């Protein structure tokens, strides 16, 4: 049987489904027979448990409400046995003759159904679906590729779907690093310990900033040559030899370097103006003056250290990000790159890069097969590069009006 491409170019949700996250039905039975309702959300329904008293009930991404009249304020949550299979909800009992049934995806506002706050569907399933038309799912892209690029008379005569899935994921990973809008951000507060765990789907950082009282980002920079986080912190004996435990493994202790960095006076490191007499002794010790005027070290400033916003560095031993002492209790924004495959919601491809994805999969598959003419391999490789470049330009989202607004009235030469 031929594989048909999905209807990814059509809007399939009603305005009520998209904006409100709700879909309404009418019951058609008055006896105790099962009632089935087939939902058509773009979002798949997930059922942890039907019973509100079960802890897994909180995992549901939707709630069901019924009403005999359909009048606002008359809906109550359905708490009787029901099941979900392929987005089809089966109620184990009749909700009443011609009763109104509403399936509500969880939303930040809780929705307008339910008579109490506990009944409302609080969550963010609806908001996660906003803007979804901009993307095509990875599974749909694979189905489209099977239709358009695999078959008789095409470069790829036959191909396993598992092979296409592998190269599609590999392509998506590469796209995520420098092409797709795969930058994620987390709003975090730095605890007194001055360290935060690296995000679970972290690949590389893009930027780190702390947020001031006006909501403005204050750029932080990596510590680099200022300090480090040693991977091994061996405890030594009086002769300097690492000591071992009963299992012949080196005994690890806490890092003295990290402890000194956490308690360091950042004003001395960033070479800012002295603001108290207590700073002088530390400043003199830091620059090796020891009470005597060493004027040569006081002229000029090192730009890499001239930073009043603080520093961060990565502690790979503990899998954490460490911060300088002046950042305790600060609100920060961590921007980082994921590979686009960490969660199901990540496996989406912007439609502006869809053609580049197909070209990448095609190039990977052909180049790894035996007895392929080299000129075809090279042609497909050049096509992949060209379409990837086009995708980068499209996704860069450059608007002439915005550039004009920035440059309007500027008479200075741009130097860099």
C-alpha positions in Angstrom: 0.0 0.0 0.0 1.4 3.4 -1.0 2.3 5.9 1.7 0.2 9.0 1.4 1.7 12.3 2.5 0.1 14.0 5.5 -2.1 17.0 5.2 0.6 19.3 6.6 -0.4 22.3 4.4 -4.0 22.6 5.8 -5.3 24.0 9.0 -7.2 21.2 10.7 -8.2 22.8 14.0 -11.2 25.0 14.5 -10.7 28.5 16.1 -12.2 27.1 19.3 -9.7 24.2 19.3 -6.7 26.5 18.6 -7.4 29.4 20.8 -9.4 27.9 23.6 -8.1 24.3 23.4 -11.6 23.0 23.7 -13.8 20.7 21.5 -17.5 20.2 22.1 -19.7 17.2 21.4 -23.3 16.0 22.0 -24.1 12.7 23.6 -26.4 10.5 21.5 -27.5 7.8 24.0 -29.6 7.7 27.1 -28.7 4.2 28.3 -25.5 3.0 30.0 -23.7 2.0 26.9 -20.2 3.4 26.2 -20.0 6.8 24.5 -17.2 7.5 22.1 -15.9 11.0 21.1 -13.2 11.3 18.5 -11.1 14.5 19.1 -9.3 16.2 16.3 -6.7 18.4 18.1 -3.2 18.8 16.6 -2.1 17.8 20.1 -2.3 14.1 21.0 -4.3 13.4 24.2 -2.3 11.9 27.0 -4.1 9.9 29.8 -2.3 9.2 33.0 -5.4 8.0 34.9 -9.1 8.8 34.9 -9.4 9.0 38.7 -8.7 12.4 40.2 -7.6 10.6 43.4 -4.8 8.8 41.6 -1.4 10.7 41.5 -1.1 9.9 37.7 -4.2 12.0 37.1 -2.0 15.1 37.2 -0.2 13.8 34.1 -3.3 14.1 31.9 -3.0 17.0 29.4 -6.8 17.5 29.2 -10.0 17.3 31.2 -13.6 16.3 30.3 -16.7 18.3 31.3 -20.4 17.6 30.9 -23.5 19.6 31.2 -27.2 18.9 30.6 -27.9 22.4 29.3 -24.7 23.7 27.9 -25.2 27.0 29.7 -21.9 28.7 30.9 -21.3 27.8 34.5 -23.3 24.6 34.4 -20.4 22.3 33.4 -18.8 19.9 35.9 -15.8 17.7 35.6 -16.3 14.1 34.4 -14.8 11.8 37.1 -16.3 8.5 36.0 -14.2 5.8 34.2 -13.1 6.7 30.7 -10.3 5.6 28.3 -8.3 7.2 25.5 -7.1 5.3 22.4 -5.7 7.2 19.4 -7.4 10.4 20.6 -10.8 8.7 20.8 -12.3 9.1 24.3 -14.6 6.4 25.5 -16.9 7.2 28.5 -17.9 4.1 30.4 -21.3 5.5 31.2 -23.8 7.7 29.4 -23.5 11.4 30.4 -27.2 12.0 30.0 -29.7 12.4 27.2 -28.3 14.8 24.6 -25.8 16.0 27.2 -23.1 18.5 26.2 -19.6 17.1 26.5 -16.4 19.3 26.2 -12.8 18.1 26.1 -10.6 20.9 27.4 -6.8 20.8 26.9 -4.9 22.2 29.8 -4.3 26.0 29.5 -2.7 28.7 31.6 -6.0 30.3 32.4 -7.6 27.0 33.4 -10.3 27.3 30.7 -13.9 28.5 31.2 -15.4 25.1 32.2 -15.6 23.7 35.7 -17.5 25.2 38.6 -14.5 25.3 41.0 -10.9 26.2 40.8 -9.9 22.6 41.4 -12.0 21.5 38.4 -10.4 23.9 36.0 -7.8 22.6 33.5 -4.6 24.5 34.5 -1.5 23.8 32.5 0.1 24.9 29.2 -0.8 22.3 26.6 -2.8 24.9 24.7 0.0 27.5 24.7 2.5 24.9 23.6 0.4 24.4 20.4 0.4 28.1 19.5 2.5 28.8 16.4 2.5 25.1 15.5 1.6 25.8 11.8 5.1 27.2 11.4 6.5 23.7 11.8 6.2 20.2 10.4 6.8 17.2 12.6 9.7 15.0 12.0 7.4 12.0 11.4 5.5 13.9 8.8 8.7 15.0 7.1 9.9 11.4 6.9 6.5 10.3 5.4 6.8 13.2 2.8 10.4 12.1 2.0 9.2 8.5 1.4 6.6 9.8 -1.1 8.8 12.3 -2.9 12.2 10.7 -3.0 11.9 6.9 -2.7 10.4 4.6 -5.4 10.7 3.5 -9.0 12.4 5.9 -11.3 14.0 7.9 -8.5 17.6 8.1 -7.2 16.6 6.0 -4.2 14.8 2.9 -5.4 14.2 1.4 -2.0 15.0 2.5 1.5 14.2 1.3 5.0 12.2 3.8 7.1 14.5 3.2 10.0 17.4 4.4 7.8 15.6 7.5 6.8 14.6 8.1 10.5 18.3 7.9 11.5 19.5 10.4 8.9 16.6 12.7 9.5 17.5 12.8 13.2 21.2 13.3 12.4 20.3 16.1 10.0 18.0 17.8 12.6 20.9 17.7 15.1 23.2 19.4 12.7 20.6 22.0 11.8 20.0 22.7 15.5 23.5 23.8 16.1 23.7 26.7 13.6 20.6 26.9 11.4 17.3 26.3 13.3 15.9 28.5 16.0 16.9 25.9 18.6 18.1 28.4 21.3 16.3 27.6 24.6 16.4 29.8 27.6 15.8 29.3 31.3 15.0 31.9 34.0 16.8 30.9 37.1 17.9 32.3 40.5 21.4 31.8 41.6 21.4 30.2 45.1 23.9 31.1 47.9 26.0 28.1 46.8 26.7 30.0 43.6 26.2 27.0 41.3 23.3 25.6 39.2 22.9 22.3 37.5 23.4 22.2 33.7 20.0 21.7 31.9 19.2 18.2 31.0 19.1 18.9 27.2 22.1 21.2 27.2 24.6 21.0 24.4 26.4 24.3 24.4 25.7 27.8 25.8 24.7 30.9 23.8 24.8 33.5 26.4 24.3 34.2 30.1 22.9 37.4 31.6 21.5 38.6 34.9 18.3 40.6 34.9 18.2 44.0 36.7 15.1 45.7 38.3 14.0 47.0 35.0 14.1 43.6 33.2 17.2 44.6 31.2 19.8 41.9 30.5 23.2 42.5 31.9 25.7 40.4 29.9 28.0 38.0 31.9 31.1 36.5 30.5 32.9 33.2 31.0 35.8 33.2 33.5 38.2 31.6 31.1 41.7 32.5 32.3 40.5 33.9 35.6 39.8 30.6 37.3 39.0 27.0 36.7 37.1 24.0 38.2 39.5 21.1 38.6 38.2 17.7 37.6 40.1 15.8 40.3 40.5 17.1 43.8 42.7 14.4 45.4 43.5 14.5 49.1 47.3 14.3 49.6 49.5 13.2 52.4 52.3 15.3 53.9 54.6 14.3 51.1 52.1 15.4 48.4 51.1 11.9 47.3 47.4 11.2 46.7 45.8 8.9 49.4 43.6 6.0 48.6 40.6 4.4 50.3 40.0 0.7 51.1 39.2 0.0 47.4 42.5 1.5 46.1 40.7 4.5 44.7 42.0 8.1 45.2 40.1 9.9 47.9 38.4 13.1 46.6 37.9 16.2 48.6 36.4 19.6 48.0 38.0 22.1 45.6 40.0 24.8 47.4 40.2 26.7 44.1 36.4 26.8 43.8 36.0 27.9 47.5 38.4 30.8 47.0 36.6 31.8 43.8 33.2 31.8 45.5 34.6 34.2 48.3 36.6 36.4 46.0 36.1 40.2 46.0 35.0 40.8 42.4 35.8 44.5 42.6 39.5 43.6 42.8 39.4 41.3 39.8 37.5 43.6 37.5 39.9 46.5 38.4 37.0 48.8 39.3 37.6 51.9 41.4 38.3 51.2 45.1 35.2 52.0 47.1 36.4 51.2 50.7 39.6 51.3 52.6 39.2 47.6 53.4 39.7 46.9 49.7 43.3 48.3 49.7 45.0 45.4 51.5 43.4 42.8 49.3 44.0 44.9 46.1 47.7 45.3 47.0 48.0 41.6 47.7 46.3 40.7 44.4 48.6 42.9 42.3 51.7 42.0 44.3 52.3 45.5 45.6 52.5 44.7 49.3 52.3 48.3 50.4 54.7 49.8 47.9 53.4 51.8 44.9 53.9 49.7 41.7 52.7 52.3 39.2 53.3 50.1 36.2 50.5 47.8 37.2 48.0 50.6 37.8 48.0 52.1 34.3 45.5 50.8 31.8 42.9 48.1 32.3 42.6 44.6 30.9 39.3 44.5 28.9 38.7 40.8 29.5 38.5 41.5 33.2 36.7 44.9 33.0 33.3 43.4 33.7 31.1 44.5 36.5 28.4 42.0 35.6 30.2 38.9 37.0 31.5 35.7 35.5 30.5 32.1 35.1 32.4 28.9 34.4 31.5 25.2 33.9 32.3 22.6 36.6 32.4 19.5 34.5 33.2 17.3 37.6 29.8 18.1 39.1 27.9 18.9 36.0 27.1 22.4 37.2 27.6 26.1 36.3 29.5 28.1 38.8 29.2 31.9 39.3 31.3 34.6 40.8 30.5 35.9 44.3 28.7 39.1 43.3 25.9 37.1 41.5 24.4 35.4 44.6 20.6 35.6 44.6 20.6 37.2 41.1 17.9 36.4 38.6 19.6 35.2 35.4 18.7 34.0 31.9 20.6 31.0 30.6 20.4 30.7 26.8 21.7 27.4 25.4 21.5 25.1 22.4 19.8 21.7 22.4 20.2 19.2 19.6 16.5 19.2 18.8 15.9 15.7 19.8 15.7 15.8 23.6 11.9 15.9 23.8 9.0 15.0 21.5 8.1 18.7 21.2 11.6 19.4 19.9 11.3 17.1 16.9 9.7 19.8 14.8 11.2 21.3 11.6 10.4 24.8 10.5 8.7 24.8 7.1 11.3 27.3 5.9 14.0 24.6 6.3 11.9 21.6 5.2 13.5 21.4 1.7 17.0 21.6 3.3 16.1 18.6 5.5 15.0 16.5 2.5 18.2 17.4 0.7 20.3 16.5 3.7 18.6 13.1 4.1 19.0 12.4 0.4 22.7 13.3 0.4 23.4 11.1 3.5 21.6 8.1 2.1 23.1 8.2 -1.3 26.7 8.9 0.0 26.6 5.9 2.3 25.5 3.4 -0.3 27.9 1.2 -2.3 28.5 1.7 -6.1 27.0 5.1 -6.3 28.4 7.3 -9.1 30.7 10.0 -7.5 29.2 12.8 -9.6 25.7 12.1 -8.2 27.1 12.0 -4.6 28.9 15.4 -5.2 25.8 16.9 -6.9 23.6 16.0 -3.9 26.2 17.3 -1.5 26.3 20.6 -3.3 22.5 20.8 -3.3 22.4 20.1 0.4 24.9 22.9 1.1 23.0 25.4 -1.1 19.6 24.6 0.4 21.0 24.7 3.9 22.4 28.2 3.1 18.9 29.3 1.8 17.4 28.0 5.0 19.8 30.0 7.1 18.9 33.1 5.2 15.2 32.5 5.6 15.4 31.7 9.3 17.6 34.7 10.0 14.4 36.7 9.8 16.1 39.9 8.6 13.7 42.7 8.0 14.7 45.8 5.9 12.5 48.1 7.9 14.2 47.1 11.2 17.6 47.7 9.8 16.6 51.0 8.4 15.1 52.1 11.7 18.4 51.3 13.5 20.6 53.0 11.0 18.3 56.1 10.4 19.9 59.3 11.5 23.3 57.6 12.1 26.1 59.7 10.6 29.0 57.9 12.2 31.2 55.4 10.5 30.7 51.8 11.7 34.0 50.5 13.1 34.7 47.0 14.2 
